[in-house]
Structure formats: C-alpha cells, structure tokens
Amino acid sequence: MVNKYLYWNKDLEIRKYETGRSLLAIKNNYKNEGLSKYNIQTYKLNNNTIEIIGMIDGTKTYEEIIYLLSTKHNESIKKTREKLSMFLNKITNLYGIKINEQESTQKINMNIVQKYIYPHIASVEITHKCNVKCMHCFGNFSCIENNCITLEHIKVVLNDLKNIGVKKIEFTGGESAIHTKIKEILLHAIKLDFENISLLVNGIGISDEVVDIIIKNSSKIHTKVDLHSLDNEYFTWFSKIPNILDKLKSNIVKLAKSNVKMKVETIVTRKNVHEIENLAAWVHSLGIRDYVIRPATFMGRAESYDSELYLTLQDFKCINDILVKINKKYKSNISFMEGRRFRSKGFGFLTPHVEISYNGDINICTIDKIDYFNSRIGNIFEKGVKDIYHEKSEYIKDFLNLGDPIFKSLETKDCEQRSFYSN
C-alpha cells in the first residue's frame, strides 16, 4: 500500500452544499429477480471525514495522504499515521467500502460536486386564464378563469429570484400572453438581465406589442408555441375554439421571419398522427429547427376524454417510422417526448427548477396544480423565496438526493404508472 495509488472499490460522490453540509453518496449496482436495481446510499458526514475520503481518488499514495494531513493539521507523521489507520478501518466497516490499489496515478471512482439548494430555473405561472380549451390541458384552464398574479407581486418575485441566482425565467399559464400586464412583465425581466427568458404561449392571443418586444430582445427571449394541426376542422375540435388557426400560423411566421429563438410543440392524438410529416415540413420551411411532439398525458382535462385522444401501440410504431423519415430528410433531431422524462436527481424539481403558481405557492411539480398531491412547500406572498428555501433546506436536500424511478426495478414493478414517471 505504501507506494501504490489508492482508490475506493465503489463509485463515490461527495456532494458539498453552500450551507456547509456535505453528503457522501455511494452507488451500488446489483440484480435481483431479473430486475436491475440502481441504488445510491447517502450519508451525512463532517468536513474532516469528507476531506480524507476525497483524497483516496487514485492520484495519491498512502504516504502522500499522511504527509498532506500531517502538514495541514500540524501533527507528527506518526500521530497522523495512527489516526488514519483507525479512520480507514472504521470507514470500511461502517459504509461497506474498501480500498483498492493501482500502480500508476489515475483518478477513479471519485466525483466531487458542488450542490446548491437554490434553483437555476423558475417557472412563474402568471395566470390561470386561457383563451382556448385544449383537450389535453393538464390544468383544465379556460376563459372563465380570472386568477392571475398582479404586476407588483410579479416584480417582487422576479427581484427575489434574481437575487438568489436564478438564470432562466419561464412565464407560463393558463395563457401567459393574455395577462393584461404581460408587456410590463417582460420588460421588467429584461431589465433584471436574466440570461434567458422563456414565454410559453399558444400563439393565438399574443399582441403585436409583445411580438415586437420578443423581436427586439431576440437574444434573450425564447418562445415556445403550440401548433397541434394545420387542419382547421381538427384544430377546432382540439382547442374548442373556431377560426383561430390562421391567426396562430401568422404569428409563428412573423416570429420566424424575425429569427427569434422559438420552439414549436405538437400534442399528438389518434386523429392527427398522419399530420406529423406535414407539420414538420411547415415548421422546417420557416427555418425553425426546434420542433417537439408529445402524446397527451392522462391528467387534467384529458382525463374526461375517450380513446380518440390517446395513442395505441400501433400509433407509437407509426410515429417512430415517421420520425426516422423526418430526421433523415431534414438532418434534424425532432424528438418525441413520451410523457414526463426525468433525467436528474430529484426529477429536476425545486433544485434546479422551481415552479411558482399564480397564487404564490411554490410547488414541487410543474404540472401538478395540487389536484393529485399537496406539493406546496411555501408561498412567496407570505415569505421571500430565499427564506422559504432556507426554512425547507433539509427537505429540499433530501428530495434532491432521491434517485430517478427506473422502469424495471423492484420499487416500480407493481406500479401501474411506472411508464409515466420512469426513464
């Protein structure tokens, strides 16, 4: 061990938080009953323990580690050697990890990351009101809703989010474009100099003034527009509002001609699968390179509709063939997002992404309006965002360290919804 480089026999990750707390994460992989099991055990450790564990990364010998610790803590080599020996014996017994040796220096099985409880992205639901009644709407929004955040409240929220380091703001609804103060909201966000401002709209009620603001600030503002069909009859059936498709297409064309950053999204149902190729061609002809299609999810208003809204296995196979053809033709990467795909620890919620509802609630889930479970962790009208995150810091950190659900795992094998939430 003296002249060889030491490393741990399992993948370790040291997670350091700005509050001073550190976690050791140990990754285990094993199989049980034919199902893959991916498990991460986390332990709260003091800084001295974390420091020593982090040194055993394949780049230092035993003697080098002793020298570094002796120098830092101003202790004799002999005393440090005794302490280190006892420490390593204790660690291996407590956490089931062992030390391996290698002949040359190479970092292995050790990753040190900085973790922040504050979000980097914030979705602000500025209104519950909407000018259409799309069949897939998870929020069941409509024109009879009249709930929205006042401009004064939004300014306070945006200032708070900027102060805690949020870099990207998304304005959502309902239909964000029909908020009576949307122009002032956008201008305030621009003034605060967020790195990216996203406006999620259906493209129908967006005013010329707002379009002009988007165009003038195209380096900052990214617009996501829904386009579910090029057929008037289908669009009326899906949105429940007649004679709006031409207005939507006109707004998309105007934005595209001005080279703004834009994503177009289509909800695919059994009745518009055959349109995907034509929709992709129309979007591509405008120079828009960000196009996404997704199926309806069984929640919100979509729960009350029959099978016309939901794809069959044969439909999914058909879509796959169409996407292969489209991506080959345009050399693009049009994606099909099958429900909610979680690709990060804690599913991407709270940290790095926070969702603020029109009533000021901070929710865990961006698509749950507390109809499915109470995900509220605080209210920004009652307390500042920073204060809420500090008050709930332990809960947020524990949530952050949750592993992603996996389709073929012991925990999910009996769950009816596993294809919805797993990756």
C-alpha positions as CSV (number, residue, x, y, z in Angstrom):
1,M,0.0,0.0,0.0
2,V,2.9,2.4,0.7
3,N,4.0,3.1,-2.8
4,K,0.8,2.4,-4.7
5,Y,-2.1,4.7,-5.5
6,L,-5.3,4.2,-3.5
7,Y,-8.9,4.4,-4.7
8,W,-12.2,3.1,-3.5
9,N,-13.8,-0.1,-4.8
10,K,-17.2,1.7,-5.4
11,D,-18.3,4.8,-7.2
12,L,-18.4,7.6,-4.6
13,E,-19.7,11.1,-5.0
14,I,-19.1,13.9,-2.4
15,R,-21.8,16.5,-2.5
16,K,-20.9,19.8,-1.0
17,Y,-23.7,22.3,-0.2
18,E,-23.2,26.1,0.2
19,T,-24.7,25.8,3.7
20,G,-21.6,23.8,4.8
21,R,-23.3,20.4,4.8
22,S,-21.7,17.6,2.9
23,L,-23.0,14.2,1.8
24,L,-21.2,11.0,0.8
25,A,-23.1,9.2,-1.9
26,I,-22.2,5.5,-2.6
27,K,-23.5,3.9,-5.7
28,N,-24.4,0.3,-5.7
29,N,-25.4,-1.8,-8.7
30,Y,-26.9,-5.3,-8.4
31,K,-29.6,-7.6,-9.8
32,N,-32.5,-9.3,-8.1
33,E,-35.1,-11.5,-9.7
34,G,-34.1,-10.4,-13.2
35,L,-34.7,-6.7,-12.4
36,S,-32.0,-4.1,-12.5
37,K,-31.6,-2.3,-9.2
38,Y,-29.8,1.0,-9.1
39,N,-29.3,2.3,-5.6
40,I,-27.5,5.2,-4.1
41,Q,-26.9,5.4,-0.3
42,T,-26.2,8.8,1.1
43,Y,-24.6,9.7,4.5
44,K,-24.2,13.0,6.3
45,L,-20.5,13.4,7.2
46,N,-18.4,16.1,8.8
47,N,-15.9,18.0,6.8
48,N,-12.8,16.2,8.1
49,T,-14.2,12.8,7.1
50,I,-15.2,14.1,3.7
51,E,-11.7,15.5,3.2
52,I,-10.0,12.2,3.8
53,I,-12.4,10.1,1.8
54,G,-11.9,12.6,-1.1
55,M,-8.2,12.1,-1.1
56,I,-8.5,8.4,-1.9
57,D,-9.2,9.0,-5.6
58,G,-6.4,7.1,-7.4
59,T,-4.0,10.0,-7.5
60,K,-2.2,9.7,-4.1
61,T,-0.3,7.1,-2.3
62,Y,-0.8,6.2,1.4
63,E,2.4,8.1,2.4
64,E,1.3,11.2,0.3
65,I,-2.0,11.3,2.1
66,I,-0.3,11.0,5.5
67,Y,2.1,13.9,4.6
68,L,-0.8,16.2,3.4
69,L,-2.9,15.6,6.5
70,S,0.1,16.0,8.8
71,T,1.1,19.3,7.2
72,K,-2.5,20.7,7.2
73,H,-3.3,19.8,10.8
74,N,0.2,20.4,12.2
75,E,0.6,16.9,13.6
76,S,3.5,14.5,13.6
77,I,3.7,11.8,10.8
78,K,3.5,9.1,13.5
79,K,0.3,10.5,15.1
80,T,-1.3,11.1,11.7
81,R,-0.5,7.5,10.6
82,E,-2.1,6.1,13.7
83,K,-5.3,8.3,13.2
84,L,-5.5,7.5,9.5
85,S,-5.3,3.7,10.1
86,M,-8.1,3.8,12.7
87,F,-10.2,6.1,10.5
88,L,-9.9,3.8,7.4
89,N,-10.8,0.7,9.4
90,K,-13.9,2.5,10.8
91,I,-15.0,3.8,7.3
92,T,-14.7,0.4,5.6
93,N,-16.8,-1.2,8.3
94,L,-19.4,1.5,8.5
95,Y,-20.1,2.0,4.8
96,G,-19.0,-1.3,3.2
97,I,-16.4,0.3,1.0
98,K,-12.8,-1.0,0.6
99,I,-9.6,0.5,-0.7
100,N,-8.0,-0.8,-3.9
101,E,-4.5,-0.1,-5.2
102,Q,-3.1,0.7,-8.6
103,E,0.4,1.1,-10.0
104,S,0.0,4.5,-11.7
105,T,-1.9,7.7,-10.9
106,Q,-5.3,7.9,-12.4
107,K,-8.4,9.4,-10.9
108,I,-11.0,6.7,-10.4
109,N,-14.4,6.2,-8.6
110,M,-14.5,9.7,-7.0
111,N,-16.5,12.7,-8.0
112,I,-16.8,15.9,-6.0
113,V,-19.7,18.2,-6.9
114,Q,-21.0,21.5,-5.6
115,K,-24.7,21.4,-4.8
116,Y,-27.0,24.4,-4.4
117,I,-30.4,24.3,-2.9
118,Y,-31.4,27.4,-4.8
119,P,-32.9,26.9,-8.2
120,H,-31.3,28.0,-11.5
121,I,-34.6,27.9,-13.4
122,A,-38.0,29.3,-12.4
123,S,-41.4,28.8,-14.0
124,V,-43.8,31.5,-13.0
125,E,-47.5,30.8,-13.7
126,I,-48.7,34.4,-14.1
127,T,-52.4,33.5,-14.8
128,H,-54.9,30.7,-14.8
129,K,-56.9,32.3,-17.6
130,C,-56.7,30.8,-21.1
131,N,-58.4,31.7,-24.4
132,V,-58.8,28.1,-25.6
133,K,-59.9,24.8,-24.0
134,C,-57.4,22.3,-25.4
135,M,-58.4,18.7,-24.8
136,H,-55.0,17.7,-23.3
137,C,-54.8,20.6,-20.8
138,F,-53.4,19.3,-17.5
139,G,-54.5,22.5,-15.7
140,N,-58.1,22.4,-17.1
141,F,-57.7,26.2,-17.8
142,S,-60.4,28.2,-19.6
143,C,-61.5,31.7,-20.4
144,I,-63.8,31.8,-17.3
145,E,-60.8,31.7,-15.0
146,N,-59.7,35.1,-13.8
147,N,-56.9,34.3,-11.4
148,C,-53.5,36.0,-12.0
149,I,-50.5,37.5,-10.2
150,T,-50.5,41.2,-10.1
151,L,-47.7,43.1,-11.7
152,E,-46.5,44.4,-8.3
153,H,-46.3,40.8,-7.0
154,I,-44.5,39.6,-10.1
155,K,-41.9,42.3,-9.8
156,V,-41.2,41.3,-6.2
157,V,-40.9,37.6,-7.2
158,L,-38.6,38.4,-10.1
159,N,-36.4,40.5,-7.9
160,D,-36.2,37.7,-5.3
161,L,-35.4,35.1,-8.0
162,K,-32.6,37.3,-9.5
163,N,-31.1,37.8,-6.0
164,I,-30.8,34.0,-5.3
165,G,-29.1,33.4,-8.7
166,V,-31.9,32.2,-11.0
167,K,-30.6,32.4,-14.5
168,K,-33.7,31.4,-16.6
169,I,-37.3,32.5,-16.2
170,E,-40.3,30.8,-17.8
171,F,-43.6,32.6,-17.9
172,T,-46.5,30.1,-18.1
173,G,-50.2,30.0,-17.6
174,G,-53.1,29.4,-18.5
175,E,-52.1,31.5,-21.4
176,S,-49.3,33.9,-20.4
177,A,-49.8,36.2,-23.4
178,I,-53.3,37.3,-22.3
179,H,-52.1,38.6,-18.9
180,T,-53.1,42.3,-19.0
181,K,-49.6,43.3,-17.9
182,I,-47.5,40.9,-20.0
183,K,-45.7,43.7,-21.7
184,E,-44.6,45.2,-18.4
185,I,-43.7,41.8,-17.0
186,L,-41.4,41.0,-19.9
187,L,-39.8,44.4,-19.8
188,H,-39.0,44.0,-16.1
189,A,-37.5,40.6,-16.6
190,I,-35.3,42.1,-19.4
191,K,-34.3,44.9,-17.1
192,L,-33.2,42.4,-14.5
193,D,-30.9,40.8,-17.1
194,F,-31.8,37.2,-16.7
195,E,-29.7,35.0,-19.1
196,N,-32.8,33.5,-20.7
197,I,-36.5,34.4,-20.6
198,S,-39.0,31.9,-22.0
199,L,-42.5,32.7,-22.9
200,L,-44.9,29.7,-23.2
201,V,-47.8,30.6,-25.4
202,N,-50.4,29.1,-27.7
203,G,-49.7,31.9,-30.2
204,I,-53.3,33.0,-30.6
205,G,-53.7,35.9,-28.2
206,I,-50.2,37.3,-28.4
207,S,-50.3,41.0,-29.2
208,D,-48.3,42.9,-31.8
209,E,-46.7,44.9,-28.9
210,V,-45.5,41.6,-27.3
211,V,-44.3,40.3,-30.6
212,D,-42.2,43.5,-31.1
213,I,-40.7,43.1,-27.6
214,I,-39.7,39.5,-28.4
215,I,-38.2,40.5,-31.7
216,K,-36.2,43.4,-30.2
217,N,-34.9,41.2,-27.4
218,S,-34.4,38.0,-29.5
219,S,-31.0,37.3,-27.9
220,K,-32.7,36.9,-24.5
221,I,-36.3,35.7,-25.1
222,H,-37.1,32.2,-26.2
223,T,-40.7,31.5,-27.3
224,K,-42.5,28.1,-27.2
225,V,-45.6,28.0,-29.3
226,D,-48.1,25.2,-29.6
227,L,-49.2,24.1,-33.1
228,H,-51.3,21.0,-33.0
229,S,-52.6,20.9,-36.6
230,L,-52.6,22.6,-40.0
231,D,-56.3,21.5,-40.5
232,N,-59.0,23.9,-39.3
233,E,-61.5,21.2,-38.6
234,Y,-59.1,19.3,-36.3
235,F,-57.8,22.5,-34.6
236,T,-61.4,23.5,-33.8
237,W,-62.1,20.0,-32.4
238,F,-58.9,20.0,-30.3
239,S,-59.0,23.6,-29.0
240,K,-62.8,24.0,-28.9
241,I,-62.5,27.5,-30.4
242,P,-63.2,28.0,-34.1
243,N,-61.4,30.1,-36.7
244,I,-58.1,30.7,-34.8
245,L,-55.6,28.6,-36.8
246,D,-54.8,31.3,-39.4
247,K,-54.0,33.8,-36.6
248,L,-51.7,31.3,-34.9
249,K,-49.9,30.5,-38.2
250,S,-49.5,34.2,-38.9
251,N,-47.9,34.9,-35.6
252,I,-45.5,31.9,-36.0
253,V,-44.5,33.2,-39.4
254,K,-43.9,36.7,-38.1
255,L,-41.7,35.5,-35.3
256,A,-39.8,33.1,-37.6
257,K,-39.1,35.8,-40.2
258,S,-37.5,37.9,-37.4
259,N,-35.2,35.0,-36.4
260,V,-36.3,34.8,-32.8
261,K,-35.5,31.7,-30.8
262,M,-38.5,29.5,-31.0
263,K,-39.7,26.0,-30.3
264,V,-42.9,24.6,-31.8
265,E,-44.7,21.8,-30.0
266,T,-47.4,19.4,-31.1
267,I,-49.6,17.2,-29.0
268,V,-50.2,14.0,-31.0
269,T,-53.5,12.2,-30.8
270,R,-55.0,9.4,-32.9
271,K,-56.6,12.0,-35.1
272,N,-53.5,13.9,-36.1
273,V,-50.8,11.3,-36.3
274,H,-51.0,11.5,-40.1
275,E,-50.2,15.2,-40.0
276,I,-46.8,14.9,-38.3
277,E,-44.8,14.9,-41.5
278,N,-46.7,17.9,-42.9
279,L,-46.3,19.8,-39.7
280,A,-42.6,19.1,-39.6
281,A,-42.2,20.3,-43.2
282,W,-44.1,23.5,-42.5
283,V,-42.1,24.3,-39.4
284,H,-38.8,23.4,-41.2
285,S,-39.7,25.7,-44.1
286,L,-39.8,28.7,-41.7
287,G,-36.3,28.0,-40.6
288,I,-37.4,26.7,-37.1
289,R,-35.1,23.9,-36.0
290,D,-36.6,23.2,-32.6
291,Y,-39.7,21.0,-33.0
292,V,-41.1,18.6,-30.4
293,I,-44.1,16.2,-30.4
294,R,-45.6,14.5,-27.4
295,P,-48.6,12.4,-26.6
296,A,-51.4,13.6,-24.3
297,T,-51.0,12.7,-20.6
298,F,-53.9,11.3,-18.6
299,M,-54.4,14.2,-16.2
300,G,-56.4,17.4,-16.0
301,R,-59.0,17.8,-18.8
302,A,-57.6,14.9,-20.7
303,E,-59.0,12.5,-18.1
304,S,-62.5,13.1,-19.3
305,Y,-61.9,12.2,-22.9
306,D,-62.1,8.9,-24.7
307,S,-59.6,6.9,-26.7
308,E,-59.5,9.4,-29.6
309,L,-57.0,11.4,-27.5
310,Y,-54.7,8.5,-26.7
311,L,-52.2,6.7,-28.9
312,T,-52.2,3.0,-29.4
313,L,-49.1,0.8,-29.6
314,Q,-49.6,0.8,-33.4
315,D,-49.7,4.6,-33.4
316,F,-46.4,4.7,-31.5
317,K,-44.8,2.4,-34.0
318,C,-46.1,4.6,-36.8
319,I,-44.8,7.8,-35.2
320,N,-41.3,6.2,-34.8
321,D,-41.2,5.4,-38.5
322,I,-42.3,8.9,-39.4
323,L,-39.6,10.5,-37.1
324,V,-36.9,8.4,-38.7
325,K,-38.0,9.6,-42.1
326,I,-38.3,13.3,-41.0
327,N,-34.9,13.3,-39.2
328,K,-33.2,11.7,-42.2
329,K,-34.9,14.2,-44.6
330,Y,-34.1,17.3,-42.7
331,K,-30.9,16.1,-40.9
332,S,-32.6,17.4,-37.7
333,N,-33.4,15.9,-34.3
334,I,-37.1,16.1,-33.9
335,S,-37.9,14.4,-30.6
336,F,-40.9,12.5,-29.3
337,M,-41.3,13.1,-25.6
338,E,-43.2,10.2,-24.1
339,G,-44.8,11.7,-21.0
340,R,-42.6,13.2,-18.3
341,R,-39.0,12.2,-18.7
342,F,-36.9,12.8,-15.6
343,R,-33.1,13.0,-16.2
344,S,-31.8,14.4,-13.0
345,K,-31.7,13.8,-9.3
346,G,-34.9,14.9,-7.6
347,F,-36.5,14.8,-11.0
348,G,-35.3,18.4,-11.7
349,F,-37.9,19.8,-9.2
350,L,-37.1,22.5,-6.6
351,T,-33.4,22.5,-7.4
352,P,-32.6,23.3,-10.1
353,H,-36.2,24.1,-11.2
354,V,-38.8,25.9,-9.1
355,E,-42.5,26.3,-10.0
356,I,-44.5,29.2,-8.7
357,S,-48.2,29.1,-9.0
358,Y,-50.5,32.1,-9.8
359,N,-51.5,32.2,-6.1
360,G,-47.8,32.4,-4.9
361,D,-47.4,28.7,-3.9
362,I,-44.1,27.1,-4.6
363,N,-44.9,23.6,-5.8
364,I,-42.7,20.5,-6.3
365,C,-44.2,19.5,-9.6
366,T,-44.6,21.9,-12.5
367,I,-47.7,20.2,-13.9
368,D,-49.5,19.3,-10.6
369,K,-52.0,22.0,-9.5
370,I,-52.3,20.2,-6.2
371,D,-55.1,18.1,-7.7
372,Y,-53.0,14.9,-7.3
373,F,-51.0,15.6,-4.1
374,N,-50.2,18.6,-1.9
375,S,-46.8,19.6,-3.2
376,R,-46.7,23.1,-1.7
377,I,-43.6,24.0,0.3
378,G,-44.3,27.7,0.9
379,N,-45.9,30.8,-0.5
380,I,-43.9,33.8,-1.9
381,F,-46.7,36.2,-1.0
382,E,-46.1,35.3,2.7
383,K,-42.3,34.9,2.7
384,G,-39.4,35.5,0.4
385,V,-38.1,32.8,-1.9
386,K,-34.8,32.7,-0.1
387,D,-36.4,32.4,3.3
388,I,-38.6,29.5,2.1
389,Y,-35.7,27.6,0.7
390,H,-33.7,28.1,3.9
391,E,-36.6,27.1,6.1
392,K,-37.1,23.9,4.0
393,S,-33.5,23.3,3.2
394,E,-33.2,19.8,4.8
395,Y,-36.4,18.6,3.0
396,I,-35.2,20.1,-0.3
397,K,-31.8,18.4,0.0
398,D,-33.3,15.1,0.8
399,F,-35.7,15.5,-2.2
400,L,-32.7,16.4,-4.4
401,N,-31.0,13.1,-3.5
402,L,-33.9,10.9,-4.5
403,G,-32.9,8.5,-7.3
404,D,-34.8,8.5,-10.6
405,P,-37.6,5.9,-10.8
406,I,-36.5,3.1,-13.1
407,F,-39.0,1.1,-15.2
408,K,-37.5,-2.4,-14.5
409,S,-36.8,-2.1,-10.8
410,L,-38.1,-3.7,-7.6
411,E,-39.7,-0.5,-6.4
412,T,-41.7,0.1,-9.6
413,K,-42.6,-3.4,-10.8
414,D,-46.1,-3.3,-9.4
415,C,-46.9,0.3,-10.1
416,E,-49.5,1.0,-12.9
417,Q,-47.9,4.4,-13.6
418,R,-44.3,3.3,-14.0
419,S,-44.2,4.0,-17.7
420,F,-45.3,7.6,-17.0
421,Y,-42.6,8.6,-14.5
422,S,-39.7,6.3,-15.2
423,N,-36.9,6.6,-17.7
